[in-house]
Structure formats: C-alpha cells, structure tokens
Amino acid sequence: MNVSQMLKHCDLVLQVALGKLELPRVNVLFRAIGIFTKIEMHIFNNGIPGNMPTFQKLIVNFECDFDGSKTNLLKTLEEFREVCEKNKLPDRHRLFGKMTEKDWIFLEYKHLDHH
C-alpha cells in the first residue's frame, strides 16, 4: 500500500464509524476475536495487532490521487469529530461488537496511529 492508498483506506475506515459504509456480517468466531481484541487494546493500550485481517471493502489496491485522498480524509476526520460531539456514533461494529463513543474514538485513533 502506498501513501495515497493508505489515506484512502483510513478514510474508508472512518466512514464505517459514520455509518456511510456498511461492513459484511462476520461469523461468531471472528466476532469473538474482534471483541477480545478491542478489550485487549483498551486494557494494555496497545496498537492494532500485526496481520489483523482487513474487510475486503476496506482494502485499497487501486491507484489513488494523493491530494484527493488527503483532502477527503481530512473532511471525513472533521465529520467524525462533529458526529462525536453530537453523540451520534453507531452502537455496534460488525467485528468489535457493542461500541461506546469512547470505543470508537480509541479504535479510530489506534487505527490512524497504526498507519
């Protein structure tokens, strides 16, 4: 993944939190792993685990324009901030299960920091 693709990928992940992108259902085993991973990250304040699977919809394997990807990510980050202030984040994630505002903010921060 190059820098432009990474910016697009981060934008797509934030769009999940905004309810603009719906992820497919996952089986109960993956959901259990996701919930455990979320709890572990909170307890140990660690980052995104290496080799963690990525939803197909979030994989960016096509060419992206750097300036466009950067602009879109910054707009989406601003929208995420506004939605957080209004307490309008979804209460569930397909992989991580039940989500609080604190969970969304923490996991989005950890994901952005990962990249």
Disulfide bonds with the S-S distance in Angstrom:
none
